[in-house]
Amino acid sequence: MKCEQMLAALSDYIDGDLDPEFCAAFEEHMQDCDPCVLVIDNLRKTIRAYSAGKPYEIPAELHDRLCGLLREAWERKFSISN
């Protein structure tokens, strides 16, 4: 199995929707492919974080900076030029 095939089936793998034969090939690929293992681990962690249902409070400084950057991008995109 190539990385491209594995990545195309990633959602089905995470959801447990792959047939056992394909799943075995998927897991065999991961034994020798560190980048694919990292992708799957990050995806699992992301799913776990979101499924916990607990909001994550970001620091006020980061919130303010992010809002400022979004506001600037909005103004650049939608400003009316004379």
N, CA, C and O atoms as a Maestro MAE file, in Angstrom:
{
 s_m_m2io_version
 :::
 2.0.0
}

f_m_ct {
 s_m_title
 :::
 protein
 m_atom[328] {
  # First column is atom index #
  i_m_mmod_type
  r_m_x_coord
  r_m_y_coord
  r_m_z_coord
  i_m_residue_number
  s_m_chain_name
  s_m_pdb_residue_name
  s_m_pdb_atom_name
  i_m_atomic_number
  :::
  1 25 0.843 -1.173 0.000 1 A "MET " " N  " 7
  2 3 0.000 0.000 0.000 1 A "MET " " CA " 6
  3 2 0.890 1.238 0.000 1 A "MET " " C  " 6
  4 15 1.918 1.280 0.676 1 A "MET " " O  " 8
  5 25 0.482 2.235 -0.762 2 A "LYS " " N  " 7
  6 3 1.206 3.499 -0.829 2 A "LYS " " CA " 6
  7 2 0.543 4.507 0.110 2 A "LYS " " C  " 6
  8 15 -0.620 4.359 0.483 2 A "LYS " " O  " 8
  9 25 1.297 5.516 0.475 3 A "CYS " " N  " 7
  10 3 0.780 6.553 1.373 3 A "CYS " " CA " 6
  11 2 -0.495 7.183 0.816 3 A "CYS " " C  " 6
  12 15 -1.430 7.454 1.569 3 A "CYS " " O  " 8
  13 25 -0.541 7.418 -0.487 4 A "GLU " " N  " 7
  14 3 -1.711 8.050 -1.094 4 A "GLU " " CA " 6
  15 2 -2.963 7.198 -0.885 4 A "GLU " " C  " 6
  16 15 -4.036 7.730 -0.599 4 A "GLU " " O  " 8
  17 25 -2.828 5.883 -1.027 5 A "GLN " " N  " 7
  18 3 -3.971 4.982 -0.812 5 A "GLN " " CA " 6
  19 2 -4.403 5.013 0.651 5 A "GLN " " C  " 6
  20 15 -5.591 5.027 0.975 5 A "GLN " " O  " 8
  21 25 -3.405 5.023 1.514 6 A "MET " " N  " 7
  22 3 -3.699 5.043 2.935 6 A "MET " " CA " 6
  23 2 -4.425 6.327 3.328 6 A "MET " " C  " 6
  24 15 -5.408 6.293 4.069 6 A "MET " " O  " 8
  25 25 -3.937 7.445 2.831 7 A "LEU " " N  " 7
  26 3 -4.562 8.724 3.170 7 A "LEU " " CA " 6
  27 2 -5.970 8.836 2.600 7 A "LEU " " C  " 6
  28 15 -6.838 9.458 3.211 7 A "LEU " " O  " 8
  29 25 -6.201 8.237 1.430 8 A "ALA " " N  " 7
  30 3 -7.540 8.266 0.838 8 A "ALA " " CA " 6
  31 2 -8.542 7.484 1.683 8 A "ALA " " C  " 6
  32 15 -9.734 7.793 1.685 8 A "ALA " " O  " 8
  33 25 -8.056 6.470 2.400 9 A "ALA " " N  " 7
  34 3 -8.941 5.621 3.210 9 A "ALA " " CA " 6
  35 2 -8.898 5.985 4.689 9 A "ALA " " C  " 6
  36 15 -9.462 5.274 5.521 9 A "ALA " " O  " 8
  37 25 -8.243 7.071 5.011 10 A "LEU " " N  " 7
  38 3 -8.012 7.434 6.409 10 A "LEU " " CA " 6
  39 2 -9.293 7.587 7.222 10 A "LEU " " C  " 6
  40 15 -9.379 7.063 8.332 10 A "LEU " " O  " 8
  41 25 -10.273 8.283 6.699 11 A "SER " " N  " 7
  42 3 -11.526 8.483 7.438 11 A "SER " " CA " 6
  43 2 -12.215 7.160 7.723 11 A "SER " " C  " 6
  44 15 -12.709 6.930 8.827 11 A "SER " " O  " 8
  45 25 -12.244 6.294 6.720 12 A "ASP " " N  " 7
  46 3 -12.880 4.985 6.917 12 A "ASP " " CA " 6
  47 2 -12.119 4.155 7.948 12 A "ASP " " C  " 6
  48 15 -12.725 3.413 8.722 12 A "ASP " " O  " 8
  49 25 -10.803 4.279 7.958 13 A "TYR " " N  " 7
  50 3 -10.002 3.544 8.938 13 A "TYR " " CA " 6
  51 2 -10.315 4.028 10.350 13 A "TYR " " C  " 6
  52 15 -10.562 3.228 11.252 13 A "TYR " " O  " 8
  53 25 -10.300 5.326 10.527 14 A "ILE " " N  " 7
  54 3 -10.564 5.908 11.845 14 A "ILE " " CA " 6
  55 2 -11.968 5.533 12.317 14 A "ILE " " C  " 6
  56 15 -12.174 5.266 13.501 14 A "ILE " " O  " 8
  57 25 -12.936 5.512 11.394 15 A "ASP " " N  " 7
  58 3 -14.317 5.177 11.741 15 A "ASP " " CA " 6
  59 2 -14.550 3.679 11.894 15 A "ASP " " C  " 6
  60 15 -15.619 3.261 12.338 15 A "ASP " " O  " 8
  61 25 -13.550 2.860 11.527 16 A "GLY " " N  " 7
  62 3 -13.703 1.411 11.611 16 A "GLY " " CA " 6
  63 2 -14.553 0.846 10.488 16 A "GLY " " C  " 6
  64 15 -15.177 -0.204 10.647 16 A "GLY " " O  " 8
  65 25 -14.582 1.537 9.346 17 A "ASP " " N  " 7
  66 3 -15.436 1.124 8.241 17 A "ASP " " CA " 6
  67 2 -14.701 0.399 7.104 17 A "ASP " " C  " 6
  68 15 -15.260 0.245 6.018 17 A "ASP " " O  " 8
  69 25 -13.475 -0.041 7.332 18 A "LEU " " N  " 7
  70 3 -12.729 -0.755 6.298 18 A "LEU " " CA " 6
  71 2 -12.937 -2.254 6.444 18 A "LEU " " C  " 6
  72 15 -13.113 -2.766 7.550 18 A "LEU " " O  " 8
  73 25 -12.914 -2.960 5.299 19 A "ASP " " N  " 7
  74 3 -13.010 -4.409 5.414 19 A "ASP " " CA " 6
  75 2 -11.708 -4.927 6.029 19 A "ASP " " C  " 6
  76 15 -10.667 -4.288 5.877 19 A "ASP " " O  " 8
  77 25 -11.745 -6.059 6.714 20 A "PRO " " N  " 7
  78 3 -10.591 -6.557 7.465 20 A "PRO " " CA " 6
  79 2 -9.324 -6.738 6.619 20 A "PRO " " C  " 6
  80 15 -8.219 -6.513 7.114 20 A "PRO " " O  " 8
  81 25 -9.468 -7.135 5.371 21 A "GLU " " N  " 7
  82 3 -8.298 -7.341 4.514 21 A "GLU " " CA " 6
  83 2 -7.584 -6.014 4.230 21 A "GLU " " C  " 6
  84 15 -6.360 -5.919 4.314 21 A "GLU " " O  " 8
  85 25 -8.374 -5.006 3.895 22 A "PHE " " N  " 7
  86 3 -7.806 -3.684 3.625 22 A "PHE " " CA " 6
  87 2 -7.216 -3.101 4.906 22 A "PHE " " C  " 6
  88 15 -6.167 -2.457 4.882 22 A "PHE " " O  " 8
  89 25 -7.890 -3.329 6.005 23 A "CYS " " N  " 7
  90 3 -7.424 -2.841 7.301 23 A "CYS " " CA " 6
  91 2 -6.067 -3.448 7.656 23 A "CYS " " C  " 6
  92 15 -5.200 -2.759 8.194 23 A "CYS " " O  " 8
  93 25 -5.884 -4.722 7.358 24 A "ALA " " N  " 7
  94 3 -4.605 -5.397 7.622 24 A "ALA " " CA " 6
  95 2 -3.499 -4.766 6.788 24 A "ALA " " C  " 6
  96 15 -2.396 -4.546 7.289 24 A "ALA " " O  " 8
  97 25 -3.781 -4.471 5.517 25 A "ALA " " N  " 7
  98 3 -2.785 -3.826 4.656 25 A "ALA " " CA " 6
  99 2 -2.474 -2.423 5.169 25 A "ALA " " C  " 6
  100 15 -1.327 -1.978 5.129 25 A "ALA " " O  " 8
  101 25 -3.491 -1.742 5.644 26 A "PHE " " N  " 7
  102 3 -3.356 -0.407 6.206 26 A "PHE " " CA " 6
  103 2 -2.401 -0.439 7.400 26 A "PHE " " C  " 6
  104 15 -1.476 0.370 7.484 26 A "PHE " " O  " 8
  105 25 -2.626 -1.366 8.310 27 A "GLU " " N  " 7
  106 3 -1.801 -1.471 9.514 27 A "GLU " " CA " 6
  107 2 -0.386 -1.937 9.191 27 A "GLU " " C  " 6
  108 15 0.569 -1.531 9.853 27 A "GLU " " O  " 8
  109 25 -0.251 -2.775 8.189 28 A "GLU " " N  " 7
  110 3 1.085 -3.211 7.763 28 A "GLU " " CA " 6
  111 2 1.872 -2.015 7.221 28 A "GLU " " C  " 6
  112 15 3.062 -1.863 7.498 28 A "GLU " " O  " 8
  113 25 1.198 -1.184 6.458 29 A "HIS " " N  " 7
  114 3 1.846 0.021 5.924 29 A "HIS " " CA " 6
  115 2 2.355 0.909 7.061 29 A "HIS " " C  " 6
  116 15 3.456 1.454 6.988 29 A "HIS " " O  " 8
  117 25 1.551 1.046 8.098 30 A "MET " " N  " 7
  118 3 1.913 1.931 9.206 30 A "MET " " CA " 6
  119 2 3.108 1.409 10.002 30 A "MET " " C  " 6
  120 15 3.758 2.187 10.700 30 A "MET " " O  " 8
  121 25 3.408 0.131 9.919 31 A "GLN " " N  " 7
  122 3 4.555 -0.404 10.649 31 A "GLN " " CA " 6
  123 2 5.867 0.164 10.122 31 A "GLN " " C  " 6
  124 15 6.850 0.254 10.858 31 A "GLN " " O  " 8
  125 25 5.883 0.548 8.846 32 A "ASP " " N  " 7
  126 3 7.111 1.026 8.230 32 A "ASP " " CA " 6
  127 2 7.052 2.476 7.771 32 A "ASP " " C  " 6
  128 15 7.971 2.943 7.098 32 A "ASP " " O  " 8
  129 25 6.004 3.189 8.115 33 A "CYS " " N  " 7
  130 3 5.844 4.553 7.592 33 A "CYS " " CA " 6
  131 2 5.554 5.531 8.730 33 A "CYS " " C  " 6
  132 15 4.400 5.743 9.102 33 A "CYS " " O  " 8
  133 25 6.605 6.114 9.267 34 A "ASP " " N  " 7
  134 3 6.442 7.058 10.369 34 A "ASP " " CA " 6
  135 2 5.576 8.272 10.018 34 A "ASP " " C  " 6
  136 15 4.778 8.693 10.855 34 A "ASP " " O  " 8
  137 25 5.697 8.852 8.820 35 A "PRO " " N  " 7
  138 3 4.830 9.995 8.507 35 A "PRO " " CA " 6
  139 2 3.342 9.644 8.568 35 A "PRO " " C  " 6
  140 15 2.541 10.441 9.056 35 A "PRO " " O  " 8
  141 25 2.970 8.474 8.082 36 A "CYS " " N  " 7
  142 3 1.555 8.079 8.124 36 A "CYS " " CA " 6
  143 2 1.101 7.830 9.563 36 A "CYS " " C  " 6
  144 15 -0.033 8.143 9.923 36 A "CYS " " O  " 8
  145 25 1.977 7.276 10.369 37 A "VAL " " N  " 7
  146 3 1.647 7.063 11.780 37 A "VAL " " CA " 6
  147 2 1.396 8.409 12.461 37 A "VAL " " C  " 6
  148 15 0.465 8.537 13.256 37 A "VAL " " O  " 8
  149 25 2.221 9.411 12.155 38 A "LEU " " N  " 7
  150 3 2.033 10.742 12.734 38 A "LEU " " CA " 6
  151 2 0.701 11.350 12.312 38 A "LEU " " C  " 6
  152 15 0.008 11.964 13.124 38 A "LEU " " O  " 8
  153 25 0.345 11.179 11.043 39 A "VAL " " N  " 7
  154 3 -0.934 11.706 10.554 39 A "VAL " " CA " 6
  155 2 -2.087 11.075 11.323 39 A "VAL " " C  " 6
  156 15 -2.991 11.778 11.775 39 A "VAL " " O  " 8
  157 25 -2.060 9.768 11.473 40 A "ILE " " N  " 7
  158 3 -3.143 9.065 12.161 40 A "ILE " " CA " 6
  159 2 -3.189 9.444 13.638 40 A "ILE " " C  " 6
  160 15 -4.266 9.669 14.189 40 A "ILE " " O  " 8
  161 25 -2.035 9.513 14.275 41 A "ASP " " N  " 7
  162 3 -2.006 9.899 15.690 41 A "ASP " " CA " 6
  163 2 -2.570 11.302 15.887 41 A "ASP " " C  " 6
  164 15 -3.339 11.536 16.820 41 A "ASP " " O  " 8
  165 25 -2.193 12.240 15.011 42 A "ASN " " N  " 7
  166 3 -2.709 13.610 15.120 42 A "ASN " " CA " 6
  167 2 -4.209 13.654 14.887 42 A "ASN " " C  " 6
  168 15 -4.924 14.380 15.578 42 A "ASN " " O  " 8
  169 25 -4.684 12.892 13.931 43 A "LEU " " N  " 7
  170 3 -6.121 12.855 13.662 43 A "LEU " " CA " 6
  171 2 -6.879 12.274 14.854 43 A "LEU " " C  " 6
  172 15 -7.922 12.801 15.243 43 A "LEU " " O  " 8
  173 25 -6.368 11.207 15.426 44 A "ARG " " N  " 7
  174 3 -7.019 10.606 16.600 44 A "ARG " " CA " 6
  175 2 -7.068 11.591 17.767 44 A "ARG " " C  " 6
  176 15 -8.086 11.708 18.449 44 A "ARG " " O  " 8
  177 25 -5.966 12.293 17.987 45 A "LYS " " N  " 7
  178 3 -5.918 13.267 19.078 45 A "LYS " " CA " 6
  179 2 -6.900 14.405 18.835 45 A "LYS " " C  " 6
  180 15 -7.544 14.881 19.771 45 A "LYS " " O  " 8
  181 25 -7.018 14.843 17.591 46 A "THR " " N  " 7
  182 3 -7.955 15.907 17.247 46 A "THR " " CA " 6
  183 2 -9.388 15.454 17.491 46 A "THR " " C  " 6
  184 15 -10.185 16.185 18.079 46 A "THR " " O  " 8
  185 25 -9.708 14.261 17.044 47 A "ILE " " N  " 7
  186 3 -11.057 13.723 17.243 47 A "ILE " " CA " 6
  187 2 -11.363 13.600 18.725 47 A "ILE " " C  " 6
  188 15 -12.454 13.954 19.172 47 A "ILE " " O  " 8
  189 25 -10.405 13.100 19.484 48 A "ARG " " N  " 7
  190 3 -10.600 12.945 20.925 48 A "ARG " " CA " 6
  191 2 -10.814 14.296 21.598 48 A "ARG " " C  " 6
  192 15 -11.663 14.427 22.479 48 A "ARG " " O  " 8
  193 25 -10.044 15.299 21.185 49 A "ALA " " N  " 7
  194 3 -10.182 16.631 21.788 49 A "ALA " " CA " 6
  195 2 -11.550 17.230 21.498 49 A "ALA " " C  " 6
  196 15 -12.170 17.815 22.386 49 A "ALA " " O  " 8
  197 25 -12.024 17.090 20.271 50 A "TYR " " N  " 7
  198 3 -13.325 17.654 19.913 50 A "TYR " " CA " 6
  199 2 -14.477 16.846 20.473 50 A "TYR " " C  " 6
  200 15 -15.520 17.408 20.807 50 A "TYR " " O  " 8
  201 25 -14.311 15.548 20.583 51 A "SER " " N  " 7
  202 3 -15.418 14.728 21.075 51 A "SER " " CA " 6
  203 2 -15.584 14.825 22.585 51 A "SER " " C  " 6
  204 15 -16.619 14.430 23.122 51 A "SER " " O  " 8
  205 25 -14.581 15.344 23.269 52 A "ALA " " N  " 7
  206 3 -14.689 15.514 24.713 52 A "ALA " " CA " 6
  207 2 -15.761 16.547 25.054 52 A "ALA " " C  " 6
  208 15 -16.322 16.530 26.150 52 A "ALA " " O  " 8
  209 25 -16.038 17.440 24.116 53 A "GLY " " N  " 7
  210 3 -17.103 18.418 24.306 53 A "GLY " " CA " 6
  211 2 -16.779 19.536 25.266 53 A "GLY " " C  " 6
  212 15 -17.668 20.298 25.645 53 A "GLY " " O  " 8
  213 25 -15.540 19.655 25.665 54 A "LYS " " N  " 7
  214 3 -15.156 20.718 26.581 54 A "LYS " " CA " 6
  215 2 -14.505 21.847 25.797 54 A "LYS " " C  " 6
  216 15 -13.556 21.614 25.048 54 A "LYS " " O  " 8
  217 25 -15.002 23.062 25.958 55 A "PRO " " N  " 7
  218 3 -14.369 24.181 25.253 55 A "PRO " " CA " 6
  219 2 -12.980 24.441 25.826 55 A "PRO " " C  " 6
  220 15 -12.731 24.253 27.017 55 A "PRO " " O  " 8
  221 25 -12.110 24.868 24.968 56 A "TYR " " N  " 7
  222 3 -10.745 25.200 25.374 56 A "TYR " " CA " 6
  223 2 -10.614 26.712 25.362 56 A "TYR " " C  " 6
  224 15 -10.785 27.351 24.323 56 A "TYR " " O  " 8
  225 25 -10.314 27.272 26.499 57 A "GLU " " N  " 7
  226 3 -10.146 28.716 26.606 57 A "GLU " " CA " 6
  227 2 -8.752 29.101 26.135 57 A "GLU " " C  " 6
  228 15 -7.748 28.617 26.659 57 A "GLU " " O  " 8
  229 25 -8.704 29.984 25.135 58 A "ILE " " N  " 7
  230 3 -7.404 30.459 24.686 58 A "ILE " " CA " 6
  231 2 -7.042 31.701 25.485 58 A "ILE " " C  " 6
  232 15 -7.927 32.421 25.947 58 A "ILE " " O  " 8
  233 25 -5.765 31.955 25.649 59 A "PRO " " N  " 7
  234 3 -5.346 33.144 26.399 59 A "PRO " " CA " 6
  235 2 -5.895 34.419 25.754 59 A "PRO " " C  " 6
  236 15 -6.021 34.503 24.532 59 A "PRO " " O  " 8
  237 25 -6.216 35.396 26.581 60 A "ALA " " N  " 7
  238 3 -6.815 36.654 26.106 60 A "ALA " " CA " 6
  239 2 -5.931 37.331 25.067 60 A "ALA " " C  " 6
  240 15 -6.442 37.872 24.086 60 A "ALA " " O  " 8
  241 25 -4.629 37.313 25.260 61 A "GLU " " N  " 7
  242 3 -3.705 37.945 24.316 61 A "GLU " " CA " 6
  243 2 -3.804 37.297 22.932 61 A "GLU " " C  " 6
  244 15 -3.820 37.992 21.916 61 A "GLU " " O  " 8
  245 25 -3.870 35.972 22.899 62 A "LEU " " N  " 7
  246 3 -4.008 35.253 21.637 62 A "LEU " " CA " 6
  247 2 -5.358 35.556 20.996 62 A "LEU " " C  " 6
  248 15 -5.436 35.765 19.786 62 A "LEU " " O  " 8
  249 25 -6.413 35.580 21.793 63 A "HIS " " N  " 7
  250 3 -7.750 35.895 21.299 63 A "HIS " " CA " 6
  251 2 -7.766 37.272 20.647 63 A "HIS " " C  " 6
  252 15 -8.275 37.434 19.538 63 A "HIS " " O  " 8
  253 25 -7.205 38.268 21.342 64 A "ASP " " N  " 7
  254 3 -7.190 39.634 20.819 64 A "ASP " " CA " 6
  255 2 -6.379 39.723 19.528 64 A "ASP " " C  " 6
  256 15 -6.782 40.395 18.579 64 A "ASP " " O  " 8
  257 25 -5.240 39.045 19.500 65 A "ARG " " N  " 7
  258 3 -4.393 39.065 18.300 65 A "ARG " " CA " 6
  259 2 -5.106 38.412 17.123 65 A "ARG " " C  " 6
  260 15 -5.082 38.936 16.009 65 A "ARG " " O  " 8
  261 25 -5.733 37.282 17.366 66 A "LEU " " N  " 7
  262 3 -6.460 36.581 16.313 66 A "LEU " " CA " 6
  263 2 -7.615 37.431 15.786 66 A "LEU " " C  " 6
  264 15 -7.812 37.529 14.575 66 A "LEU " " O  " 8
  265 25 -8.369 38.038 16.680 67 A "CYS " " N  " 7
  266 3 -9.473 38.902 16.258 67 A "CYS " " CA " 6
  267 2 -8.961 40.069 15.423 67 A "CYS " " C  " 6
  268 15 -9.581 40.443 14.427 67 A "CYS " " O  " 8
  269 25 -7.837 40.642 15.824 68 A "GLY " " N  " 7
  270 3 -7.252 41.749 15.066 68 A "GLY " " CA " 6
  271 2 -6.833 41.325 13.671 68 A "GLY " " C  " 6
  272 15 -7.083 42.039 12.700 68 A "GLY " " O  " 8
  273 25 -6.198 40.166 13.567 69 A "LEU " " N  " 7
  274 3 -5.776 39.668 12.258 69 A "LEU " " CA " 6
  275 2 -6.972 39.369 11.367 69 A "LEU " " C  " 6
  276 15 -6.950 39.668 10.173 69 A "LEU " " O  " 8
  277 25 -8.007 38.784 11.938 70 A "LEU " " N  " 7
  278 3 -9.216 38.498 11.159 70 A "LEU " " CA " 6
  279 2 -9.894 39.781 10.705 70 A "LEU " " C  " 6
  280 15 -10.373 39.872 9.575 70 A "LEU " " O  " 8
  281 25 -9.933 40.777 11.594 71 A "ARG " " N  " 7
  282 3 -10.535 42.060 11.247 71 A "ARG " " CA " 6
  283 2 -9.770 42.720 10.100 71 A "ARG " " C  " 6
  284 15 -10.378 43.238 9.163 71 A "ARG " " O  " 8
  285 25 -8.433 42.702 10.173 72 A "GLU " " N  " 7
  286 3 -7.607 43.281 9.109 72 A "GLU " " CA " 6
  287 2 -7.838 42.566 7.782 72 A "GLU " " C  " 6
  288 15 -7.958 43.211 6.741 72 A "GLU " " O  " 8
  289 25 -7.900 41.251 7.816 73 A "ALA " " N  " 7
  290 3 -8.133 40.480 6.594 73 A "ALA " " CA " 6
  291 2 -9.506 40.801 6.023 73 A "ALA " " C  " 6
  292 15 -9.654 40.940 4.809 73 A "ALA " " O  " 8
  293 25 -10.508 40.920 6.880 74 A "TRP " " N  " 7
  294 3 -11.871 41.254 6.444 74 A "TRP " " CA " 6
  295 2 -11.882 42.632 5.776 74 A "TRP " " C  " 6
  296 15 -12.471 42.814 4.710 74 A "TRP " " O  " 8
  297 25 -11.226 43.594 6.420 75 A "GLU " " N  " 7
  298 3 -11.209 44.954 5.877 75 A "GLU " " CA " 6
  299 2 -10.479 45.012 4.538 75 A "GLU " " C  " 6
  300 15 -10.904 45.726 3.630 75 A "GLU " " O  " 8
  301 25 -9.376 44.262 4.412 76 A "ARG " " N  " 7
  302 3 -8.657 44.233 3.128 76 A "ARG " " CA " 6
  303 2 -9.536 43.634 2.033 76 A "ARG " " C  " 6
  304 15 -9.555 44.126 0.904 76 A "ARG " " O  " 8
  305 25 -10.246 42.592 2.366 77 A "LYS " " N  " 7
  306 3 -11.045 41.893 1.363 77 A "LYS " " CA " 6
  307 2 -12.292 42.678 0.979 77 A "LYS " " C  " 6
  308 15 -12.667 42.701 -0.193 77 A "LYS " " O  " 8
  309 25 -12.936 43.319 1.940 78 A "PHE " " N  " 7
  310 3 -14.226 43.925 1.678 78 A "PHE " " CA " 6
  311 2 -14.228 45.444 1.714 78 A "PHE " " C  " 6
  312 15 -15.298 46.050 1.673 78 A "PHE " " O  " 8
  313 25 -13.066 46.078 1.788 79 A "SER " " N  " 7
  314 3 -13.055 47.547 1.797 79 A "SER " " CA " 6
  315 2 -13.447 48.070 0.414 79 A "SER " " C  " 6
  316 15 -13.117 47.478 -0.613 79 A "SER " " O  " 8
  317 25 -14.141 49.167 0.423 80 A "ILE " " N  " 7
  318 3 -14.595 49.771 -0.833 80 A "ILE " " CA " 6
  319 2 -13.586 50.844 -1.228 80 A "ILE " " C  " 6
  320 15 -13.363 51.810 -0.499 80 A "ILE " " O  " 8
  321 25 -12.988 50.655 -2.384 81 A "SER " " N  " 7
  322 3 -12.001 51.621 -2.879 81 A "SER " " CA " 6
  323 2 -12.710 52.772 -3.603 81 A "SER " " C  " 6
  324 15 -13.709 52.570 -4.294 81 A "SER " " O  " 8
  325 25 -12.171 53.970 -3.429 82 A "ASN " " N  " 7
  326 3 -12.746 55.141 -4.119 82 A "ASN " " CA " 6
  327 2 -12.190 55.266 -5.493 82 A "ASN " " C  " 6
  328 15 -12.552 56.187 -6.224 82 A "ASN " " O  " 8
  :::
 }
 m_bond[327] {
  # First column is bond index #
  i_m_from
  i_m_to
  i_m_order
  :::
  1 1 2 1
  2 2 3 1
  3 3 4 2
  4 3 5 1
  5 5 6 1
  6 6 7 1
  7 7 8 2
  8 7 9 1
  9 9 10 1
  10 10 11 1
  11 11 12 2
  12 11 13 1
  13 13 14 1
  14 14 15 1
  15 15 16 2
  16 15 17 1
  17 17 18 1
  18 18 19 1
  19 19 20 2
  20 19 21 1
  21 21 22 1
  22 22 23 1
  23 23 24 2
  24 23 25 1
  25 25 26 1
  26 26 27 1
  27 27 28 2
  28 27 29 1
  29 29 30 1
  30 30 31 1
  31 31 32 2
  32 31 33 1
  33 33 34 1
  34 34 35 1
  35 35 36 2
  36 35 37 1
  37 37 38 1
  38 38 39 1
  39 39 40 2
  40 39 41 1
  41 41 42 1
  42 42 43 1
  43 43 44 2
  44 43 45 1
  45 45 46 1
  46 46 47 1
  47 47 48 2
  48 47 49 1
  49 49 50 1
  50 50 51 1
  51 51 52 2
  52 51 53 1
  53 53 54 1
  54 54 55 1
  55 55 56 2
  56 55 57 1
  57 57 58 1
  58 58 59 1
  59 59 60 2
  60 59 61 1
  61 61 62 1
  62 62 63 1
  63 63 64 2
  64 63 65 1
  65 65 66 1
  66 66 67 1
  67 67 68 2
  68 67 69 1
  69 69 70 1
  70 70 71 1
  71 71 72 2
  72 71 73 1
  73 73 74 1
  74 74 75 1
  75 75 76 2
  76 75 77 1
  77 77 78 1
  78 78 79 1
  79 79 80 2
  80 79 81 1
  81 81 82 1
  82 82 83 1
  83 83 84 2
  84 83 85 1
  85 85 86 1
  86 86 87 1
  87 87 88 2
  88 87 89 1
  89 89 90 1
  90 90 91 1
  91 91 92 2
  92 91 93 1
  93 93 94 1
  94 94 95 1
  95 95 96 2
  96 95 97 1
  97 97 98 1
  98 98 99 1
  99 99 100 2
  100 99 101 1
  101 101 102 1
  102 102 103 1
  103 103 104 2
  104 103 105 1
  105 105 106 1
  106 106 107 1
  107 107 108 2
  108 107 109 1
  109 109 110 1
  110 110 111 1
  111 111 112 2
  112 111 113 1
  113 113 114 1
  114 114 115 1
  115 115 116 2
  116 115 117 1
  117 117 118 1
  118 118 119 1
  119 119 120 2
  120 119 121 1
  121 121 122 1
  122 122 123 1
  123 123 124 2
  124 123 125 1
  125 125 126 1
  126 126 127 1
  127 127 128 2
  128 127 129 1
  129 129 130 1
  130 130 131 1
  131 131 132 2
  132 131 133 1
  133 133 134 1
  134 134 135 1
  135 135 136 2
  136 135 137 1
  137 137 138 1
  138 138 139 1
  139 139 140 2
  140 139 141 1
  141 141 142 1
  142 142 143 1
  143 143 144 2
  144 143 145 1
  145 145 146 1
  146 146 147 1
  147 147 148 2
  148 147 149 1
  149 149 150 1
  150 150 151 1
  151 151 152 2
  152 151 153 1
  153 153 154 1
  154 154 155 1
  155 155 156 2
  156 155 157 1
  157 157 158 1
  158 158 159 1
  159 159 160 2
  160 159 161 1
  161 161 162 1
  162 162 163 1
  163 163 164 2
  164 163 165 1
  165 165 166 1
  166 166 167 1
  167 167 168 2
  168 167 169 1
  169 169 170 1
  170 170 171 1
  171 171 172 2
  172 171 173 1
  173 173 174 1
  174 174 175 1
  175 175 176 2
  176 175 177 1
  177 177 178 1
  178 178 179 1
  179 179 180 2
  180 179 181 1
  181 181 182 1
  182 182 183 1
  183 183 184 2
  184 183 185 1
  185 185 186 1
  186 186 187 1
  187 187 188 2
  188 187 189 1
  189 189 190 1
  190 190 191 1
  191 191 192 2
  192 191 193 1
  193 193 194 1
  194 194 195 1
  195 195 196 2
  196 195 197 1
  197 197 198 1
  198 198 199 1
  199 199 200 2
  200 199 201 1
  201 201 202 1
  202 202 203 1
  203 203 204 2
  204 203 205 1
  205 205 206 1
  206 206 207 1
  207 207 208 2
  208 207 209 1
  209 209 210 1
  210 210 211 1
  211 211 212 2
  212 211 213 1
  213 213 214 1
  214 214 215 1
  215 215 216 2
  216 215 217 1
  217 217 218 1
  218 218 219 1
  219 219 220 2
  220 219 221 1
  221 221 222 1
  222 222 223 1
  223 223 224 2
  224 223 225 1
  225 225 226 1
  226 226 227 1
  227 227 228 2
  228 227 229 1
  229 229 230 1
  230 230 231 1
  231 231 232 2
  232 231 233 1
  233 233 234 1
  234 234 235 1
  235 235 236 2
  236 235 237 1
  237 237 238 1
  238 238 239 1
  239 239 240 2
  240 239 241 1
  241 241 242 1
  242 242 243 1
  243 243 244 2
  244 243 245 1
  245 245 246 1
  246 246 247 1
  247 247 248 2
  248 247 249 1
  249 249 250 1
  250 250 251 1
  251 251 252 2
  252 251 253 1
  253 253 254 1
  254 254 255 1
  255 255 256 2
  256 255 257 1
  257 257 258 1
  258 258 259 1
  259 259 260 2
  260 259 261 1
  261 261 262 1
  262 262 263 1
  263 263 264 2
  264 263 265 1
  265 265 266 1
  266 266 267 1
  267 267 268 2
  268 267 269 1
  269 269 270 1
  270 270 271 1
  271 271 272 2
  272 271 273 1
  273 273 274 1
  274 274 275 1
  275 275 276 2
  276 275 277 1
  277 277 278 1
  278 278 279 1
  279 279 280 2
  280 279 281 1
  281 281 282 1
  282 282 283 1
  283 283 284 2
  284 283 285 1
  285 285 286 1
  286 286 287 1
  287 287 288 2
  288 287 289 1
  289 289 290 1
  290 290 291 1
  291 291 292 2
  292 291 293 1
  293 293 294 1
  294 294 295 1
  295 295 296 2
  296 295 297 1
  297 297 298 1
  298 298 299 1
  299 299 300 2
  300 299 301 1
  301 301 302 1
  302 302 303 1
  303 303 304 2
  304 303 305 1
  305 305 306 1
  306 306 307 1
  307 307 308 2
  308 307 309 1
  309 309 310 1
  310 310 311 1
  311 311 312 2
  312 311 313 1
  313 313 314 1
  314 314 315 1
  315 315 316 2
  316 315 317 1
  317 317 318 1
  318 318 319 1
  319 319 320 2
  320 319 321 1
  321 321 322 1
  322 322 323 1
  323 323 324 2
  324 323 325 1
  325 325 326 1
  326 326 327 1
  327 327 328 2
  :::
 }
}
